[in-house]
Amino acid sequence: MNIYTTKEYKGYGDQNYYHNEYRMEGDEVVKYSCNRHKVFDGQESSWQEREKRMKAWKLNDPDMSEWLKKAI
């Protein structure tokens, strides 16, 4: 379940964008870094999307930020 999504921001290059997502997965909150970029395969351009798991917190973790605790 998605808890919060940051505003998309432009990365390096003309067609490269990033945003972060915070998701509830069982008893953890997981931060993902998401990326979408356009690739040309020789005939047409298409969007490719990737995501990378960055960090995770247990629900009672004292290191989790207050705003994230409130968003749960």
C-alpha positions in Angstrom: 0.0 0.0 0.0 1.4 3.4 -1.0 1.6 5.8 1.9 3.3 8.9 0.3 4.7 9.8 -3.1 7.1 12.8 -3.5 6.8 15.3 -6.4 8.6 14.1 -9.5 11.9 15.9 -10.3 14.1 16.0 -13.3 17.3 14.0 -13.4 20.3 14.1 -15.7 19.3 14.3 -19.4 16.2 15.6 -21.1 13.9 12.6 -20.5 14.9 11.3 -17.1 12.6 11.7 -14.0 12.7 10.6 -10.4 10.5 10.4 -7.4 10.3 8.6 -4.1 7.6 6.4 -2.8 6.9 5.2 0.8 5.0 2.0 1.0 3.6 -0.2 3.8 4.7 -3.8 3.4 3.6 -6.0 6.2 5.0 -4.4 9.4 7.5 -2.3 7.6 7.5 1.1 5.9 9.8 0.9 2.8 11.3 3.8 0.8 11.7 3.2 -2.9 13.5 5.4 -5.4 11.6 5.4 -8.7 12.9 6.4 -12.1 11.4 6.7 -15.6 13.4 7.5 -18.7 12.9 7.3 -22.4 14.9 5.0 -24.6 15.1 4.7 -28.3 15.2 1.2 -29.7 16.1 2.2 -33.3 12.5 2.6 -34.4 10.5 4.3 -31.7 11.0 5.8 -28.2 9.4 4.1 -25.2 9.4 4.8 -21.4 11.2 2.4 -19.1 10.5 2.5 -15.4 12.7 1.2 -12.6 12.5 1.2 -8.8 15.1 0.5 -6.1 14.5 -0.3 -2.5 16.4 2.3 -0.5 15.5 1.9 3.2 13.0 0.2 5.5 11.7 0.9 9.0 9.7 -1.3 11.4 6.5 0.3 12.6 8.0 1.0 16.1 11.4 2.1 14.8 12.6 5.2 16.7 14.6 6.3 13.6 11.5 6.7 11.5 10.8 10.4 10.9 7.7 12.0 12.6 6.0 13.0 9.4 6.2 9.4 8.1 4.7 8.1 11.4 1.9 10.6 11.1 1.3 9.5 7.4 0.7 5.9 8.4 
